[in-house]
Amino acid sequence: MPVIESEEHKALRAAVAALGAKYGRDYLTNAVSSGRHPAELWAEAAKLGYLGVNLPEEYGGGGGGVSELSIVLEELGAAGCPLLMLVVSPAICGTVIARFGTGEQKREWLPALADGTRTMAFGITEPDAGSNSHRITTTARRDPASGDWLLTGRKVFVSGVDTADATLVVGRTEDARTGNLKPCLFIVPRDTDGFQRRAIDMELQASERQFELVLDEVRLPAGALVGEEDAGLLQLFAGLNPERIMGAAFAIGMGRYALARAVEYARERTVWKVPIGAHQAIAHPLAQAHIELELARLMMQKAAHLCDAGDDIGAGEAANMAKYAAGEACVKAVDQAVHTLGGNGLTREYGLASLITAARVSRIAPVSREMILNYVSHQTLGLPKSY
């Protein structure tokens, strides 16, 4: 794994940063306040090839991997205009379909995901399961007469269902009472009969809304199943590793944005004849925030490298560590940025206060820091399980 970014990656980073600067934080804030999807930024990112940079070239993508897509999300975040659906549509769903989808599924979905004309949401979390994916109760059973699948269950905190053309739903093919985990993935089009959604009223302000889904005997054709019925955790990890890596990219970008605003303010704000950034009480915490963000990025790059190399087990450990490190670094960077600005950090004019809640999400989703610590203590250190 190269420690220093390649010239291609540096060029991609610079190009995406330029696109992000064209839109910026005000654009995204206006989109959120008006309740609309940031369609212009999404369309231009698609036109420039950024949305599908991780997807196979034969299906209209860039032929890269999560390494490249994480750069796209990080730089948009650093410009103040991250696109959450990048985590879901090309990263999770695109990766799973590219690796395990049928030829028909690849032809139908990958070109559209790459050019941004279609998006896909991802439904895994359930109200009674939370972080325990072994308790997923959304079940799929075959209709013996037709061969169709019948999908029944509930999902919560599913992003962007109202605008996505379909949702990749995680179910299981055996009754939950058996205790056997056999996750399967199904493509459920938005307007399928029995597929209901309800918006969740969130304090968090974002252009992508959160939804609860109810699947009531949703009938799907046999071709809705992605991959093999008995593939088990392999297909699920193929989507969850990119999810955690992209979650880290989202957090790092947000932390960089907040830090940059604080540094700019500390250079210009003058009290007692010198800029406040000249005082170590201001400068040192900002320097620490920068160091921690850079360290988190290194782990994210390692995780992306392993993921792109097909090392799902190694990527799982690194992706969890990257997500943990990025979440912690993001929260600290945002908190210090707000504190650096003092009262101004809580005003709408400077636009940092709203990041306090957004940064907190990076410690919770897509997996909590406590579950990551469980993973590392058990899987990496070999300590007994606590659950």
N, C-alpha and C positions, 0 to 999 in steps of 0.2 A: 504494500500500500504506500503510495507516495505521500510524504508529509507536506510537501509544497504543491500547491495547485498547478495544474498544467496550464499552458498558454490558452488552450481552448476553454478551460473553465474560467480563467481570468477574463477572457473576452466575453463569455456568456454573462458573467457577473456584471461586467461593466455595461453591457447592452441592456440587461434587465433593469439595472439601476437607473439608466437613462429613461426607460419607459416609466418606471415608478415615479421619477421626479416630474414627469409630464403630468401625472395625475395627483399624487400626493395625498396627504391626510385630509385636506378639505374636501376633496372629491369623494372620498369614502364616507366622511361624516355626513355630507349632503345626501348621499345615497341612503344611509341608515335613517336619517331624519325623515326622508320622503318615503321610506318603506319600499325601496326598489332595489333590485339586483344591480350591481355595478357592471351593467351590460357593455358599456363602451370599453372599459379596461379589459374585460373578459374577451371581447371580440378582437381587440388589437393584439392582446397576448396570443390569441389563437392564430391570427394572421401572421405573426412573427415566428410561429412554430414553437412557442414556449409551453403551451398546454399539453402538447403531446410529445415533448422532448424525450420522455422515457419509454414511449411506445415503439413497436417494431416499424422499421421503415416500409416494409411491404404493405402495411396498413395505414400509411400516411403519417407515421410518427417520425421522431428524430433519430431513433435507433440508439438512444442513450439509456440511462437508467435513473434510479432514484437519486443518484449522485447529482445529476444535472437538474432534476426537478426540484430537489431541495434548495439548490442555488436560486432557482427562479422564485420560490416562495420566500426564502430568506431576504432576498434583495427587494422584493415588493414590500415585505414587512418593514424593512429598514427605511423605506421611503414613506411609510405610513399608510400603505394601501394593500395589505395582504388579502389574498383570496382564499377563504377557507375551503371552498369547493375543490381547490387544487389537491387538498389532502384526500378528499373522498373520491372524486370522479376519476382522474387519471392515475392517482397513486394507488389507492386501494382497489377500486373496481377495474381499472385498466390493467393493472398488474395481474390480478387474478384471472381475468378473461384471456389476457395474452399468454399466460402460462398453462391454463387448464381448460379454457373454453373450446367448444367445438368449432369447426371451420365456419359454420354458419354464424355462430355467435361472434366470432372474430370479425367476420366480414360486415356484420350488421352494426357492431358497436365500436370497434376500435377506430375506424376512420372518423366517425362522428365525434368520439371523445377527443380525438387529436385535433380536429379543426374547430371544436367548441360548439358545434351546432346541436349537440345533445350532451346531457349530463346525466350522471347516475349517482344516487344517494346510497348509503350503506346502513343497514339496520342490524345491530347485534345486541345492544343493551336492552334488558328487560326490567320491568318495575320490581319484580320479586327476586331477580338474580343479581343485579348490580355487577360487581366485579367477579362474581362466581359464574364463569361461563359454563360450568358443569351443571348448573341449575336451569339452563335454558329450557323453556317448556314449549316454545314454538315448534310444532310438529308437522311433519309432512307424511302423508300416506298416499299410496297408489289407489286409484279407482280401478278395480280389476276389469271393469267393463270397457273402459276407454283407454286405460294406460296413463291418463292425466294424473297430475299431482294435486292434492287438496291440502292447502296450507292454512293452519289455524294457530293464532297466538297474538302476542302484544309486544311492541317495541317502544322504547322511549328515547328521547334525546337524539333524534335522527335529524341531521342537518339538511336543509334545502329540499325537502320532499315536494314542496309546492311548485318548485321550478324544475326539478329533475324529471327526466322522461321515464325513469324506472328506478327501482331501489333493489340493490343486491341484499337479499334477506338471508340471515343465518338461521337455519332451522335444524331439525334433527329427524332422522327417519325411524327412530325407535321411541317408544313411550318414555317419558321422563322418569317414570317409576322404576325402570330397570336399572338406572344408575349408569348405563353405558353412554358414553359421549361419542356420538357419531354425527358431527356437524356436517351439514350440507348447505350449499349456496344456491339460491334461486333468484332469477331475474324476474321481478314483478313490475310490469308496466304501471304507470301512475293511475290510469283510469280503469284498471281491472275491477270487475265486480267483486264486492266484498272487501275491497282494500280501502280502509277508511283512515283519515288522518285528522288530528286535532292539534292546533297550535298551542304550545306551552308558553305561558306568560312569563317571560324572563326579565330579570333586572338587567342582565347583560345586553348591551346595545351592539347589534351586529347586523350586517345586511342579510345574512343567512339565518332564517328563523329555525327554531327547534320544534319538533313535532312528536306526538305520541301516535303510534300506528296500531290499528286493530285489523287483524286478518281473520275474517270469518268464513271458513271453508272456501278460501280463494282457490279457484280452479285454474291450474296452469298446465300448458301442454308439456309433454315429456321433454321437449327441447329447452325448457326453462331451467333445468338443472345444469349447473356449471360444474364440469369435471365429473368425477366418479362418485357414486353414492357411498362407497366404502372407503374413500380416500382419507377420511378422518381429519386429524388436526393439520395435516400437511397443507391443504388448500387454505385453511384458516390463517395459519402463520404466514403464508405467502401474501396475505393482505394486511395482517396486523403489524408485521415488521415495517413495511413502508409507512403505515399509519403513525407509528411511534417516531420514525425518523422525520417525517414531515411535521409532526407535532413539535419536535425539537426545532426544526427550521422556522416554524411559525413563532415560537417563543424567542429564539435568538434574534429574529428580525425585529420583533416588537421591542426587545431589550435594547437593541442597537438604536432604534428610532428614539426611544426615551432618553438614552444616554447622550445621543447627539444633540438633542434639544437642551439638555442640562449643561453640556459642555459649552454650547453656544451662549447660553445665558450667563454661565460663570465667567466667560471671557469678557462679556460686555457690562454686566452689572457691577457698578462701582460703588463701594461704601468705604468711608474713611480713606479716600484718595487712591485706592488700588482696586482692581477687579477682585471679586470675591474668590475667583479661581486661584488667586495667588496664595490663599490661606490653605494650609494642609488639611484643616478640618473639612474643607469643601473638596479639595483636590484628591486626597487619598481615597475616600470612598468611591469617587468616580473612577479612579484608576483601578481599584479593586473590582468594580463592576465590569470594566473593560476586560480585565484578565479572566474573570470567570466566564464571560461570554465567549471569549476566544478558546478557552479550554473546552467548553461545551461544544463548540463547533468542531474541534478536533475529534471528539468522540462521535459526533454526528457523522463526520466524514468517514470514520472507520466503519461505523454501522452501515452506511450507504455502500461503501466498497464491498463489504461482506455480502450484503443483500444482492448487489448486482452480480457478484461472483457465484451466486446460487447457494451460498452457505447459510441455510436457514437457521441452523442451530447457533452458529457463531453470531449471526446477525441478530438473533433474538436477544442474546445477552447484551450486545453492544447497543442495540436500539433502545432497550430499556434503560441502560445507563445514560445514553445520550438524552433521552427524554427527561430523565430525572435531573441531570445536570443543567439542561437548558431551562427547565421550569424554575429551578431554584435561582439560576442566574437572572432570568427574566424578572421574577418578582423583586429581587434585590435591586436590579437596575432601575425598574420603574419606581420603586419606593424611594430610592436615593435621588432620582431625577425630580420627583415631586418635592422632596425635602429641600433640594438645592434651590428650587424656585420659591420656597416659602409659601406665603399666601398666594402668590401668582400661580403656583403649581396646582391650585384648586380652582382656578378660573377657566371659563370656557375659552377665553382668548388664547391661552397657551395650549389647551387641548391635551393635557397630560392626566388630569384627574380620572377621566373615563378609562384610562389604561389600568387603573388599580384593579378594577373588577376583571377586566380582560386578562391581565397577567395572572390573576389568581386561578383562572381556568387552566393555565398551563401546569398547575400542580394537581389538577383533578382529572382532566381529560387528555387523551383518550384512556388513560389508565392512571390511577392515583399513585402518588409517590410511595404510599405505604405498601401497595401491592408490588411496586418495583423493588422495594426493600425486601419484601417477602421472597420475591423471585431470586434476588442476588444472594440473600442469606441461605436459601435452600439449594438453588441450582448451582451457584458458583462456589459458595463456601462450604457446602455440604452439611449445614446445620439442620436439625430436625424441623419438620414442618410444624407450623403453629395453627394450621387450619386444615 
